[in-house]
Structures are given as structure tokens and as C-alpha cells.
Amino acid sequence: MRLLFCIKAMNNPGGGAERVLATVANGLAARGHDVAVLTFEAPGGRPFYALDAAVERIGLGIGSTTGPATPVATLQRMVALRRRVRRHRPDVAIGFMHSMFLPLAAALAGSGIPVVASEHIVPEHYRSRPLQALLLRLAPPLLARMTCVTEAAASKYPPALRRRIEVVPNPLTLASDAQADVAPEAGGPSTLLTVGRLTAQKDHETLIRAFALLAPRMPGWRLRIVGDGELRGRLEALVGELGLAGRVELPGSSADIASEYLAAQLFVMPSRYESFGLATAEALAYGLPAVGFRDCPGTNELIEDGVNGVLVDPVPSRPEALAQALEGLMLDAGRRRRLAGDGAAIRARYGAAAVLDRWERLLGQTLEGAS
């Protein structure tokens, strides 16, 4: 198949969707498909997550890829998308995230090129974004198929979209079969790790405030927040305000994420909602016990309370409840060992080969349906 994956950007310090696209595009290219990746970025540049030499890159160079697009840039992008995609003549065009699949679907209306929308968020995201929610409701006639990453997320979309949805989980891209040492014998600091973009959805503020409640009693622990995003300045200011300099680290994004998991002793995901919880799945695959909120979609489907981690009820307050749950695990190395699995089950369920099989089947069916 001749496949064109489209996403807003690949060169920026990455998030989960960009990493998934790189994994799927590289994997399908390795299986013999003709694969290209189109972005709104200028041609050239180095993708944050490596793309195989067999994957062609196409850059439109229109508008900012680090913030919202202006109305003028959006119109220019749609015109350029239609022209460039039709010239490329893919069998299927796949738009990753609504920032791409909505303009892509509109641009290719009537072109005969089927569009697959790959959603990487949950419907809760649209509650405070009425224009995006409206556009999403208008999109079904323009889409051949839509993917989302969990059954729970799929069930919450409007019926017209649900009829087009295929659940395709995110693939795990694990660089090593090694497992984290959650209770090391040697001295040195222990690491409480979280991985995710610095946005309101991820709720790192709650995590920092929870750690502030624990820090005086946990001198051997540090909090490491791996990721980047628009809230970096606010979070850095909060760390200073709470007197946590030297105890809370914000190193930015990392292309070598495996080393972060393997160096940690405990993983925490403070998100308000997740589509799949890729970072949580990866942490569990590397043998880290994980802590997250029971009311967080995505997180609560991966963490089994008392089996591979702890689910927290957000009362009396999110920071206080999270601090209490973390304290119990930070103080009890034996409990961390008991909750640390070998990661085999989650690796088998979400391994790249199994997920690529599902993508290949979906795209083949889409092409057949368009014939």
C-alpha cells in the first residue's frame, strides 16, 4: 500500500502521538509498504523520534507548529494539503490528532482519497473547546475510518463517529528487556518518575504539591518530571515557591526514555485524563509499580490496584490523596517489589508487532472499501 501519514509536526520535542506515528510508519515501511510522513513544518529538520530512511518526509512549511494556527494559516494549509496529497496519490491518508485530521479530511473532500483519523485524546478534551467539538461532530461523512486507543474512549464519542471507530492501542517501543531495580541495595537517591507533556491535562501541579507534602520526610527521594510543554515556566516557579529546588527535576523531553524508566524506583501519573496512558504502560513494562488516579480514563485501565500499582481516590484533595498513596510505597521497598511485575503481559499485549498487525489490517480494509 502507498500510505501517507500526516501530523502537525515531528521535529518538536515529542509527545506520545509523535512517537506512535514514528513507530507505526517505520514498522509498516519495514513490512514493504510505501510510506511517507507529511507535516506543516518546513522541509528538512531532524525528527525528534527517528524515521527510517525508507520513510519519505514532506514538509509544507505553513504556519507555526508550536502554537495554535491563525485562520489564514489554516486556510493556506488546507489548500496546500489538497494540492500536495493529491499529487502524492496515496492509497490512504492517515491524519494523526485532530490538529491534522480535521483539516486533512476537509481538504480531501471529494478527492477519492480515503482519510483515516487517528485520535490520541479522549472526548473529555473537547468539553472546553466547543469549536473543535463541533468540527469533530461534522467530520464523520469525510472520514473512512477513525482509530482511538481504548474501548472506553471509543464508547464516549457521538454515535456517528463510533460507527467508524476501530480500537488500535498504542504500540510499546521498548529499547531493552531489562527491568527497573525498584528497591536497590546501594545508597543514593531514589527516583519518583513521571513522563508526559507539561500541559494542564497531565496535572503536574498536583504532583509537585503532593511531593512538597512528602519531601521533608523523604530526604532520599527526588521527583523527576520528564517532558516539555507550555507550562514549564509555571511549574518551575512552583518548584521554587515550595522550596523544592534540587529535589524536583524538569530535564525536558528525552529520546532515550528507556534509561529514565530503568533508573527509577516508582512511577506516578497524575493526569486528569489519558487516551491510553503510553507512559504508564511503558513504566509497567519496565517493571515499575505505578500510581495514578482512579477517576483518570486511560490510567485506570492499565493500573490494577494492588496488583501492579495503586489507584488513588482523589479525596479529600488530589494532592493530599496522592501524597498519602505515594508515601506508603516510598517507605516500603518490599511492597514496591511485590507490585513490580516482570512486564511480560503488557509487553505481549501492546508489543509493536501485534499493533502493526492491527494497523495493516485496518488500512487494507479501508483501501478495499474505497475501491
N, C-alpha and C positions, 0 to 999 in steps of 0.2 A: 504494500500500500504506500501511496505517496501522502505523507502526513505533515501538516503544518501546525505546530504548537505556537500559540500566541499568548503573550503575557506582557504586562506593563513594562517591566524591567528585569534584567538578570545581573546587571553589574553592581547594583547597590548591595551593601551588607545585607545578607539574605534572611528571609523568613522561611517558614515551613513549606509554603506553596512553591517557592522558587526551588527549594531542594527536591521536592517531589517531582517537579517538572524535569529537572536535570536527570534524575534517576530514571524516569519513565522514557524520556527522549533517548537517552543513552542506551537503555535496555532494548528499546524497540529497534534502534539503529543496529545494535549488535545482532538482532534476530533477522536482519536482512531488509528491513523496511527503509524507504527513502524518507528521511526525517529532516525537517528544518524548524528553526525557532525564530519567531518574529517578535520584536519588541518596539516600543516607542522611543527607545534610546537612539542616539546617533550611531552610525555604523562603527565597528571596531570596539575597543574596550575589552576588558577581561571579565568574564562572568565570575561572580563570587563563588558559585558552585560550578565546577568544571563541566564543560560539554565536550563530548568526544569529537575528534577531528572529522568524523563521518557526518556530524550534525551541522548542516548549513546554518549560518546566522544571518538574519535580515534585520537591519535597523532602519526605522523610519525617520528618526531624528525630529520628532514633533512634540513640543511642549515639555513641561517639567515631569520628571519621573520620581521626584521626591516629595511632591505635594499634589493637591487637587488640580486638575486641569481646568483652564479657563473655558468658557463656552466656545470661544473662537478656536482654541486648540482642539477641543472635542470634535468640532465640525471638520477641521482640517484632518484630523486623524481618521474620521470615518471615510472621507473621500479617498485618502491615501490607502486605507485598508482595502477598500473595494478594488482600487486600481491594482495594488501590489498583489493581493491574494488571487485575483482573477488571472493575473499574469503568471503567477506561480503554478496555478492549476492543481491544487492538492485534491486528493480523493475526499479527504475530510479535514476540516479546520477545527482545532480544539482551543477554546479560549479559557485560560486559567484565571479564575477570580472574576468577580462582577465588574471590576475596573476594566477588564478586557472583553469578557464575553458579551456584555450588553452592547457596547459599540460595534463589536465584530458582527453580532447577529443582525443588528440594524443595517450595517454596511453591506452585508452579503444577501440581504433580502432579494429574492427573485433571481439570484445568480446561478442557482442549481448546485451550489457547493454546500453540503450539509455541515451544520455547525453543532459541535458538542460543547456544552457549557460545563466546565469543571469547577464546582463550587467548593470553597475551602473555609466556609464560615457557617454559622448556624442562623436560623431565622431571627433569633434574638437580636442579632447585629442590626437588623433593619428597623427596629422599633423606634429609634431616634433619628432615622434617616428616611423620611416619608417619600422624598423624590425617588431614591433608589428602590424603595419598596414598591412604588407604583410602576417603575420601569420593569422590575422583576415580574410583576403580575402581568404585564403586557407582552413579555418575552416569549411565552410558550409557542405561539404559532411560528416563530422564527427559529426555533431550536429543534434539531432532530432528536437529540438526547441530552440528558443532564446527569452529571455524576455528583454525588455527595459521599461523605466518608463514613457515615454510620446510618443504621436503620432508624435510630431515634431522631436524628436530624431530618432524614427524609420524611418522616411522618408528620412533621410540623410545617411543611411547605403547602401552599394552596393546591387544591386538587388538580388543577390543570398542569401544574409543574410535577406533582407526584407521579402522574401517569407517564412522564418522560424520564423519571429518575431511575438510575441504576446505582446501587451502592458499590463503590470501589474504594476500599480503605487505602490509606497512605502506606507506601512501602517503607520498611525499615532499611536504612542504608548503614550497616554496621561494619566498621573498619576492622573489628577484631572479635575473636571468640572469647577474649579474656573477660573476667568478672571482677567487679569492684571489690576491694577489701573494705567491708563496712565496719570492721572493728579491728584496726591494725594494732599490733602489739607495741610497736615502737612509739616513742613520744612524738611530739609535733602536733600542729593544729589539725582539728577535724573540720571537714568542709560540709556545710549545708548548701546544696546546689539548686538553682533553678535556671531554666533555659527558656528564653522567649523574647519576643519583640517588646520594647519598652512602650507599651500603649495602655490605655485605661482598661481595656478588656483583660489584660494579664494581671492587673491589680497588684503590682509590686509594692505600692504604698502600704497595703495591708501587711504584706510580708515584712517590710522593713520595720513597721511599727510593732509587729509581733516579735521580731528579733530584738528590738530595743527592750522589750519586757524581759527577755531571757538573758541578754548579754552580760549583765553584772554577775549572774550565777553560772555562766558558761564561759569562763575565760579561755578554754581550749578550743572553742568553736569560732569559725568565721562564716559569714554568709557571702556566697559568690553568685552574682546575677549576670549570666552570660546572655548578651543580646544588645541590640541598639534600637533607637527609635526616638520619637518626638518628645517623650517625657524624660529624657536623660537629665536635662538641667534641673527639672523639678525634683527628681529622685536624688540627685547629688546634693541639692540643697537640703533635702530632708535628712539625709545621712549626716550632714554637718550639724543641722539643728538638733538632732537627737544624740549628738556626741559619739557617733559610731565610726568616725574616721579611723581607718586601719582595721576595722572589724567587718565592714561591708565593702566588697569589691565589685566594681562595674567595669569589667575589662573590655566590653564591646562584643561584637559578633566574632565567632571563631569558625574557620573552615575545618579545623581539627577537633570536632566536637567529641570524638571518642575519648580523647585524653581528659576532657573535663569530667565525663561520667566516671571514668576509671580512677580518677583522683579523689572522688567524693565519697562520703560515708552515708549520706542521706539526701534524698531528693524531695523537693516540695514544689507544688504547682498551685499558686494562689488565685488562678484565673476565676473570673465571673462566669465565663462560658468558653467552651472549646468546640471545634467541629469534630476533631478526632483526638487531639492530645498527643501529637507526634513525639514531643519531647518526653512526655510521661512514658509512652510506650518504649522509647529508646532507653530511658533510665531503667525500666523494669527488665529490659532485655540484657542490660549490662549488670543485672543482679542487685540494683539499688532498691531498698524499700522506699516507697513513695507516700507522700502525704498530700491530700487535696481536699477540697470542699465537697460535701455530699450533694449539694444543690448545683454543682457545676456539670452541665452536659459535656460529654466527652471524657472528662476526668473520671466521673463516677462509673463509666463503662469499662475502664481499664484497671482501676484500683479496686481490689477485692478486700474489703475491710477485714483486718485480722489475718489475711492470707498473704498478700504481698505488700501491704501498707495499711494506712489508716485514712478513713473518710471522716471529715470533721463537720459536725453540725454548727452552723455559724451563729451560735448564741453563747453568751449574752451579747457579744460583739465579735466581728470577724477577727480582729487582731488578737483578742483575748482567747478565743476558742482555738485559733491556730497556734498560739504560743503554748497553750496547755498540751495540745497534741504533740507538738514538736519536742517539748521538754521531756515528755515520757520516753521518747525514742533517743534523744540526745544523751540522756542519763543512763540508758540501759543498752549496753553493747550486745548483751545476749539476746535481747528482743529484736534488735536490728538483724542479728544473724538469723533468727528464726523466720523473719519476714523476707529476708533476701533469698529469692529463688535463683535457680540457675538460668533463667531466661529462655529455656528451650521452648516452652509452649508458645510464648509470644513471638519468638523468632519464627517458629513454624507457621503460625497463623498469618503474620504480616510480613514475611520474607519477600524480597524483591521478585523472585521468580513467580511466586503464587499471584502477586498483584499484577505483574506484567501479563500473565495468562488472562486475567480478567480484562485488562485494557485491550489486549489483542482481540479478544472475543467481541467486546463491545464495539470497537471500531470496525471490525469486519461486518458485524450485523448492521451498523449504521450505513456502511457503503452498500451492502446488499439492498437495504431499504430505500436507498436513493436511486438505485438503478431502474 
